[in-house]
Amino acid sequence: MASKKTWTEKLHCDKESKIKRIDFDFADIPANSNMFIATPQIIDNYIKQIPKGKKVAVQTMRKDLAIENRADYTCPVTTGIFLRIVAEANFEKFQQANSLKDITPFWRVVDPNSTLSKKLTFGQDFITNQRKAEKIND
């Protein structure tokens, strides 16, 4: 049996992004739309571009990625999954180095009161503390 992948291994998977035409209404996406499906790496790179002290809503990130990739929408399901992978992988990196240097600042996108933050293995306090340190108002 294969061993379970670490979050870091999941972040660096070799999947490719794609655009899929959907024939039915899906979440907040109407039928006959082109839906961009990102990768964990794309989400990670997007977050790295967010300036210190700023926050970006997941919905804004999804809109930006759709525009950047010439799609109508970005998939909400995979975006949530990949955002968790980014958060968990970077927290693993933080635990190993005990430093925020070279850590993707996922707390600029993950809201401390979101459903996602409640699922994270390390809890919501880390996100709240990083936002306070950067003076990000919620």
Residue frames as a rotation matrix with the C-alpha (Angstrom) as fourth column:
MET 1
0.579 0.815 0.000 0.00
0.815 -0.579 0.000 0.00
0.000 0.000 -1.000 0.00
ALA 2
-0.116 -0.608 0.786 1.31
0.543 -0.701 -0.462 3.45
0.832 0.373 0.411 -0.93
SER 3
-0.488 -0.099 -0.867 2.12
0.842 -0.317 -0.437 5.78
-0.232 -0.943 0.239 1.91
LYS 4
0.610 0.787 -0.086 -0.02
0.762 -0.613 -0.210 8.86
-0.218 0.062 -0.974 2.37
LYS 5
-0.034 -0.608 0.793 1.34
0.716 -0.568 -0.405 11.96
0.697 0.554 0.455 0.64
THR 6
-0.462 -0.156 -0.873 2.40
0.748 -0.597 -0.289 14.93
-0.477 -0.787 0.393 2.73
TRP 7
0.633 0.678 -0.374 0.75
0.413 -0.704 -0.578 18.28
-0.655 0.211 -0.726 2.12
THR 8
0.036 -0.724 -0.689 4.00
-0.514 -0.605 0.608 19.46
-0.857 0.332 -0.394 0.55
GLU 9
-0.820 -0.289 0.494 3.94
0.195 0.670 0.716 16.54
-0.538 0.684 -0.493 -1.91
LYS 10
0.080 0.935 0.346 0.32
0.890 0.089 -0.448 17.39
-0.449 0.344 -0.825 -2.76
LEU 11
0.529 0.063 -0.846 1.33
-0.052 -0.993 -0.107 21.02
-0.847 0.100 -0.522 -3.38
HIS 12
-0.243 -0.766 -0.595 4.01
-0.747 -0.243 0.619 19.96
-0.619 0.595 -0.513 -5.85
CYS 13
0.135 0.383 0.914 1.89
0.288 0.867 -0.406 17.45
-0.948 0.318 0.007 -7.77
ASP 14
-0.833 -0.554 -0.015 2.29
0.109 -0.189 0.976 17.27
-0.543 0.811 0.218 -11.54
LYS 15
0.065 0.926 0.372 -1.31
0.852 0.142 -0.504 18.04
-0.520 0.350 -0.780 -12.47
GLU 16
-0.902 -0.294 0.317 -2.01
0.426 -0.730 0.535 20.62
0.074 0.617 0.783 -15.15
SER 17
-0.494 0.751 -0.439 -4.65
-0.189 -0.585 -0.789 23.30
-0.849 -0.306 0.431 -15.11
LYS 18
-0.824 0.275 0.495 -7.50
0.566 0.354 0.745 23.05
0.030 0.894 -0.447 -17.59
ILE 19
-0.667 0.716 -0.205 -10.62
-0.677 -0.698 -0.235 24.76
-0.312 -0.018 0.950 -18.81
LYS 20
-0.864 0.451 0.223 -13.76
0.474 0.879 0.058 22.68
-0.170 0.156 -0.973 -18.85
ARG 21
-0.657 0.749 0.087 -17.06
-0.553 -0.557 0.619 23.60
0.512 0.359 0.780 -20.46
ILE 22
-0.913 0.373 0.165 -19.85
0.097 0.593 -0.799 22.64
-0.396 -0.714 -0.578 -18.09
ASP 23
-0.760 0.647 0.057 -23.29
0.149 0.088 0.985 21.66
0.633 0.757 -0.163 -19.41
PHE 24
0.271 0.858 -0.437 -25.22
0.682 0.150 0.716 22.12
0.680 -0.492 -0.544 -16.18
ASP 25
0.533 -0.052 0.845 -25.48
-0.483 -0.839 0.253 24.65
0.695 -0.542 -0.472 -13.36
PHE 26
0.277 -0.547 -0.790 -22.70
0.700 0.678 -0.225 23.91
0.658 -0.491 0.571 -10.88
ALA 27
-0.320 -0.310 -0.895 -22.39
0.898 -0.399 -0.183 25.77
-0.300 -0.863 0.406 -7.55
ASP 28
0.174 0.373 -0.911 -22.39
0.154 -0.924 -0.349 29.47
-0.973 -0.080 -0.219 -8.53
ILE 29
-0.761 -0.536 -0.366 -21.58
-0.317 -0.186 0.930 28.71
-0.566 0.824 -0.028 -12.18
PRO 30
0.291 0.939 -0.185 -24.34
-0.636 0.046 -0.770 28.68
-0.714 0.342 0.611 -14.82
ALA 31
0.394 -0.047 0.918 -24.57
0.469 0.869 -0.157 25.98
-0.790 0.493 0.364 -17.48
ASN 32
0.705 -0.165 0.690 -22.59
0.690 -0.064 -0.720 26.44
0.163 0.984 0.069 -20.70
SER 33
0.867 -0.494 0.061 -19.77
-0.491 -0.827 0.273 28.34
-0.085 -0.267 -0.960 -18.98
ASN 34
0.366 -0.852 -0.375 -16.05
0.109 0.439 -0.892 27.79
0.924 0.285 0.254 -19.33
MET 35
0.971 0.012 0.240 -14.70
-0.238 -0.086 0.967 26.84
0.032 -0.996 -0.080 -15.92
PHE 36
0.144 -0.987 -0.071 -11.02
-0.579 -0.026 -0.815 27.10
0.802 0.159 -0.575 -15.08
ILE 37
0.981 0.003 -0.195 -9.60
0.145 0.654 0.742 24.32
0.129 -0.756 0.642 -12.92
ALA 38
0.523 -0.813 0.256 -6.38
-0.797 -0.572 -0.192 25.55
0.302 -0.104 -0.947 -11.32
THR 39
0.276 -0.502 -0.820 -3.64
0.385 0.839 -0.384 23.56
0.881 -0.210 0.425 -9.60
PRO 40
0.725 -0.069 -0.686 -2.28
0.674 -0.136 0.726 23.88
-0.144 -0.988 -0.052 -6.06
GLN 41
-0.326 -0.945 -0.020 0.82
0.891 -0.314 0.327 25.57
-0.315 0.089 0.945 -7.55
ILE 42
-0.379 0.267 0.886 -1.27
0.529 -0.723 0.444 28.21
0.760 0.637 0.133 -9.34
ILE 43
0.745 0.666 -0.028 -3.12
0.358 -0.365 0.860 29.04
0.563 -0.650 -0.510 -6.10
ASP 44
0.428 -0.688 -0.586 0.21
0.809 0.003 0.587 29.20
-0.402 -0.726 0.558 -4.25
ASN 45
-0.564 -0.694 0.448 1.70
0.825 -0.500 0.263 31.56
0.042 0.518 0.854 -6.85
TYR 46
0.101 0.693 0.714 -1.37
0.430 -0.678 0.597 33.80
0.897 0.247 -0.366 -6.81
ILE 47
0.870 0.290 -0.398 -1.17
0.464 -0.209 0.861 34.19
0.167 -0.934 -0.317 -3.02
LYS 48
0.020 -0.958 -0.287 2.55
0.938 -0.081 0.336 35.01
-0.345 -0.276 0.897 -3.15
GLN 49
-0.508 -0.194 0.839 1.65
0.660 -0.714 0.235 38.13
0.553 0.673 0.491 -5.18
ILE 50
0.612 0.785 0.094 -0.64
0.503 -0.479 0.719 39.57
0.610 -0.393 -0.688 -2.49
PRO 51
-0.171 -0.737 0.654 1.14
-0.133 -0.640 -0.757 42.46
0.976 -0.216 0.012 -0.74
LYS 52
-0.667 -0.156 -0.729 1.82
0.669 0.307 -0.677 42.30
0.330 -0.939 -0.100 2.97
GLY 53
-0.862 0.365 -0.351 -1.03
0.033 -0.651 -0.759 43.77
-0.505 -0.666 0.549 5.00
LYS 54
-0.411 0.739 -0.534 -3.64
-0.910 -0.299 0.287 43.07
0.052 0.604 0.795 2.31
LYS 55
-0.523 0.329 0.786 -6.27
-0.020 0.917 -0.397 40.36
-0.852 -0.224 -0.473 2.16
VAL 56
-0.672 0.350 -0.653 -8.08
-0.715 -0.078 0.694 38.94
0.193 0.933 0.303 -0.85
ALA 57
0.120 0.804 0.582 -11.41
-0.741 0.463 -0.486 37.12
-0.661 -0.373 0.651 -0.69
VAL 58
-0.486 -0.248 0.838 -11.54
0.189 0.907 0.378 33.64
-0.853 0.342 -0.394 -2.20
GLN 59
0.513 0.769 0.381 -14.23
0.598 -0.002 -0.801 34.90
-0.615 0.640 -0.461 -4.61
THR 60
0.737 -0.326 -0.592 -11.89
-0.510 -0.843 -0.172 37.67
-0.443 0.428 -0.788 -5.81
MET 61
-0.365 -0.903 0.227 -9.07
-0.547 0.406 0.732 35.18
-0.753 0.143 -0.642 -6.31
ARG 62
-0.188 0.379 0.906 -11.41
0.546 0.807 -0.225 32.95
-0.817 0.452 -0.359 -8.32
LYS 63
0.848 0.518 -0.107 -12.48
0.237 -0.552 -0.799 35.89
-0.473 0.653 -0.591 -10.52
ASP 64
0.385 -0.797 -0.466 -8.88
-0.755 -0.562 0.338 36.97
-0.531 0.221 -0.818 -11.06
LEU 65
-0.515 -0.606 0.606 -7.79
-0.208 0.775 0.597 33.44
-0.831 0.181 -0.525 -12.01
ALA 66
0.250 0.687 0.683 -10.71
0.642 0.410 -0.648 33.05
-0.725 0.600 -0.339 -14.42
ILE 67
0.907 0.073 -0.414 -9.86
-0.187 -0.812 -0.553 36.32
-0.377 0.579 -0.723 -16.17
GLU 68
0.072 -0.991 -0.114 -6.15
-0.782 -0.127 0.611 35.50
-0.620 0.046 -0.783 -16.27
ASN 69
-0.713 -0.352 0.607 -6.90
-0.056 0.891 0.451 32.13
-0.699 0.288 -0.655 -17.85
ARG 70
-0.764 0.426 -0.484 -9.60
-0.634 -0.362 0.683 33.31
0.116 0.829 0.547 -20.27
ALA 71
-0.707 0.608 -0.361 -12.42
0.588 0.789 0.176 31.44
0.392 -0.088 -0.916 -18.57
ASP 72
0.029 0.817 0.576 -15.81
-0.025 -0.575 0.817 32.56
0.999 -0.038 0.004 -17.28
TYR 73
0.773 0.254 0.581 -15.33
-0.589 -0.051 0.807 31.18
0.234 -0.966 0.110 -13.77
THR 74
-0.508 -0.842 -0.182 -12.87
-0.621 0.505 -0.600 29.28
0.597 -0.191 -0.779 -11.60
CYS 75
0.065 0.550 -0.833 -14.07
0.179 0.815 0.552 26.04
0.982 -0.185 -0.045 -10.01
PRO 76
0.296 0.109 0.949 -15.09
-0.790 -0.530 0.308 26.70
0.537 -0.841 -0.071 -6.39
VAL 77
0.987 0.139 0.081 -14.61
-0.160 0.826 0.540 23.08
0.008 -0.546 0.837 -5.29
THR 78
0.511 -0.859 -0.046 -11.06
0.761 0.476 -0.441 22.55
0.400 0.190 0.897 -6.51
THR 79
0.048 -0.473 0.880 -10.10
-0.117 -0.878 -0.465 26.09
0.992 -0.081 -0.098 -5.44
GLY 80
0.632 0.262 0.729 -11.13
-0.728 -0.121 0.675 25.25
0.266 -0.957 0.114 -1.86
ILE 81
0.951 -0.310 0.008 -9.25
0.298 0.921 0.251 21.95
-0.085 -0.237 0.968 -1.94
PHE 82
0.293 -0.896 0.334 -6.13
0.697 -0.039 -0.716 23.54
0.655 0.442 0.613 -3.40
LEU 83
0.242 -0.156 0.958 -6.26
-0.445 -0.895 -0.033 26.45
0.862 -0.418 -0.286 -0.97
ARG 84
0.905 0.076 0.419 -6.23
-0.414 0.393 0.821 23.95
-0.102 -0.917 0.387 1.88
ILE 85
0.715 -0.696 0.072 -3.26
0.690 0.684 -0.236 22.16
0.115 0.219 0.969 0.32
VAL 86
0.140 -0.659 0.739 -1.40
0.228 -0.705 -0.672 25.49
0.964 0.262 0.052 0.07
ALA 87
0.477 0.109 0.872 -2.18
-0.711 -0.535 0.456 26.34
0.517 -0.837 -0.178 3.71
GLU 88
0.963 -0.061 0.264 -1.27
-0.128 0.757 0.641 22.91
-0.239 -0.650 0.721 5.10
ALA 89
0.594 -0.783 0.184 1.92
0.723 0.420 -0.548 22.59
0.352 0.458 0.816 3.00
ASN 90
0.070 -0.573 0.816 3.15
-0.007 -0.819 -0.574 26.02
0.997 0.035 -0.061 4.00
PHE 91
0.668 0.153 0.729 2.37
-0.713 -0.149 0.685 25.36
0.213 -0.977 0.009 7.64
GLU 92
0.908 -0.419 0.013 4.45
0.410 0.894 0.183 22.15
-0.088 -0.161 0.983 7.35
LYS 93
0.224 -0.849 0.478 7.27
0.592 -0.271 -0.759 24.29
0.774 0.453 0.442 5.96
PHE 94
0.302 -0.029 0.953 6.81
-0.538 -0.831 0.145 26.77
0.787 -0.556 -0.267 8.84
GLN 95
0.941 0.095 0.326 7.02
-0.329 0.492 0.806 23.95
-0.083 -0.866 0.494 11.40
GLN 96
0.681 -0.729 0.061 10.23
0.721 0.654 -0.231 22.61
0.128 0.201 0.971 9.86
ALA 97
-0.130 -0.773 0.620 11.97
0.585 -0.565 -0.582 26.00
0.801 0.287 0.526 9.59
ASN 98
0.149 0.334 -0.931 10.20
0.959 -0.279 0.053 27.70
-0.242 -0.900 -0.362 12.52
SER 99
-0.683 -0.368 -0.631 10.28
0.166 -0.919 0.357 30.82
-0.711 0.139 0.689 10.38
LEU 100
0.455 0.888 -0.066 7.86
0.208 -0.178 -0.962 32.69
-0.866 0.424 -0.266 8.12
LYS 101
-0.196 -0.607 -0.770 10.63
-0.732 -0.432 0.526 33.32
-0.652 0.667 -0.360 5.60
ASP 102
-0.872 -0.168 -0.459 9.77
-0.477 0.497 0.725 31.61
0.106 0.851 -0.514 2.30
ILE 103
-0.655 0.737 0.169 6.23
0.523 0.603 -0.602 30.78
-0.545 -0.306 -0.781 3.51
THR 104
-0.657 0.564 0.501 3.34
0.329 -0.384 0.863 31.57
0.679 0.732 0.066 1.17
PRO 105
-0.968 0.232 0.093 1.13
-0.204 -0.522 -0.828 33.95
-0.144 -0.821 0.553 3.23
PHE 106
-0.687 0.718 -0.115 -2.05
0.457 0.549 0.700 31.89
0.566 0.428 -0.705 2.91
TRP 107
-0.369 0.538 -0.758 -3.62
0.828 -0.180 -0.531 33.85
-0.422 -0.823 -0.379 5.80
ARG 108
-0.810 0.065 -0.583 -4.13
-0.237 -0.945 0.225 36.69
-0.537 0.320 0.781 3.32
VAL 109
-0.601 0.632 -0.489 -6.80
-0.533 0.139 0.834 34.55
0.595 0.763 0.253 1.59
VAL 110
-0.352 0.473 -0.807 -7.98
0.552 0.802 0.229 32.07
0.755 -0.365 -0.544 4.23
ASP 111
-0.002 0.470 0.882 -10.47
-0.553 -0.736 0.391 33.86
0.833 -0.487 0.262 6.46
PRO 112
-0.891 -0.430 0.148 -10.04
-0.348 0.434 -0.831 32.82
0.293 -0.792 -0.536 10.11
ASN 113
-0.417 0.817 0.397 -13.83
-0.584 0.093 -0.806 32.41
-0.696 -0.569 0.438 10.43
SER 114
-0.072 0.378 -0.923 -14.27
-0.967 0.201 0.158 30.36
0.246 0.904 0.351 7.26
THR 115
0.890 0.408 0.204 -15.30
-0.432 0.897 0.095 26.73
-0.144 -0.173 0.974 7.02
LEU 116
0.601 -0.736 -0.311 -11.87
0.066 0.434 -0.899 26.02
0.796 0.520 0.309 5.54
SER 117
-0.206 -0.759 0.618 -9.99
-0.635 -0.377 -0.674 27.44
0.745 -0.531 -0.404 8.52
LYS 118
0.307 0.412 0.858 -11.97
-0.929 0.327 0.175 25.15
-0.208 -0.851 0.483 10.84
LYS 119
0.993 0.075 -0.094 -10.75
-0.101 0.941 -0.322 22.11
0.064 0.329 0.942 8.83
LEU 120
0.346 -0.938 -0.037 -7.05
-0.486 -0.146 -0.861 23.00
0.802 0.316 -0.506 8.99
THR 121
0.393 -0.243 -0.887 -4.95
0.557 0.830 0.019 20.66
0.732 -0.502 0.462 11.09
PHE 122
-0.610 -0.752 -0.249 -3.31
0.682 -0.339 -0.648 23.57
0.403 -0.565 0.720 12.88
GLY 123
0.012 0.745 -0.667 -6.47
0.939 -0.238 -0.248 25.51
-0.344 -0.624 -0.702 13.72
GLN 124
0.606 0.434 0.666 -7.56
0.678 -0.720 -0.148 29.10
0.416 0.542 -0.731 13.27
ASP 125
0.789 -0.265 -0.555 -5.29
0.314 -0.602 0.734 30.85
-0.529 -0.753 -0.392 15.78
PHE 126
-0.255 -0.942 0.219 -2.27
0.701 -0.024 0.713 30.82
-0.666 0.335 0.667 13.48
ILE 127
-0.214 0.268 0.939 -4.25
0.872 -0.382 0.307 32.65
0.441 0.885 -0.152 10.77
THR 128
0.818 0.576 -0.008 -5.66
0.497 -0.699 0.513 35.14
0.290 -0.423 -0.858 13.26
ASN 129
0.520 -0.693 -0.499 -2.21
0.411 -0.309 0.857 35.84
-0.749 -0.651 0.124 14.71
GLN 130
-0.462 -0.709 0.533 -0.63
0.814 -0.100 0.572 36.36
-0.352 0.698 0.623 11.28
ARG 131
0.135 0.600 0.788 -3.41
0.772 -0.563 0.296 38.74
0.621 0.569 -0.539 10.26
LYS 132
0.920 0.158 -0.359 -2.93
0.373 -0.636 0.675 40.71
-0.122 -0.755 -0.644 13.47
ALA 133
0.098 -0.978 -0.183 0.84
0.578 -0.094 0.810 40.85
-0.810 -0.185 0.557 12.90
GLU 134
-0.667 -0.302 0.681 0.23
0.745 -0.289 0.601 42.28
0.016 0.908 0.418 9.41
LYS 135
-0.706 0.467 -0.533 -2.54
-0.062 -0.790 -0.610 44.57
-0.706 -0.397 0.586 10.69
ILE 136
-0.850 0.520 -0.086 -5.12
0.008 0.177 0.984 42.99
0.527 0.836 -0.154 8.37
ASN 137
-0.670 0.685 0.286 -8.59
-0.624 -0.310 -0.718 44.00
-0.403 -0.659 0.635 9.50
ASP 138
-0.908 0.396 0.138 -11.39
0.418 0.842 0.339 41.44
0.018 0.366 -0.930 9.26
